[in-house]
Amino acid sequence: MILGAGFSRAVSEYMPLTDELGKLAIDVAGLEHDPRAPRRNFTSSFSFENWMSLLAEDQPHLSEPENLVNAALFAQLRDAINTVLASAEATVFHDPAPAWLNDLLTVLHYRQATVVTLNYDTVVEVGVASLGLPGPNGVFISSRDILRGMLTLPNVGMQFQSPIAPTFELLKLHGSLDWWSAPRDLSGASLVWSGTLNRFGAPRPLTEDDRHQ
């Protein structure tokens, strides 16, 4: 199964579609009047995702300083995307999960499906953490099970040692709001995970202390 922005929008109208996310990120980053920002109405021929891809990769027709300017703009927009989606999640997770989401996650669990998502948000992980899917030995399925224990917690430097419960697998191709690059982590980990703190009906947004851990 492949999940895109339309899946999260179906969970809540507060979750933006891709080009809506682009417009909001431009505003949050203060780039609405910046000549480097493309026209506000992204189209199928030039989407927000297209623009971000151009900024993220060195372009052969640009000089090194121009590519560095693009990289800085990409970082600015990346942080703005985080702000927009974190704010949306804080609103969405105040309410219970829709019944259809619980049904879907239950089916995926029992079928041990493979789920590929292009989304940065944590709707699936929080849905699993909130639902209480049965695992072995009376332990509920957790977000680390669907991520297959692939990420470390900050400064831990090892995978989780307890067995991964049989359930569906979630592959997040574009990354996640709760993953961070940690190139100077003393454990040697290059990517760390905050763990799923939110629950539907009980939001727990990450604090700045959490982010700097």
Order of alpha helices (4+ residues) and beta strands (2+ residues): beta-alpha-alpha-alpha-alpha-alpha-beta-alpha-alpha-beta-beta-beta-alpha
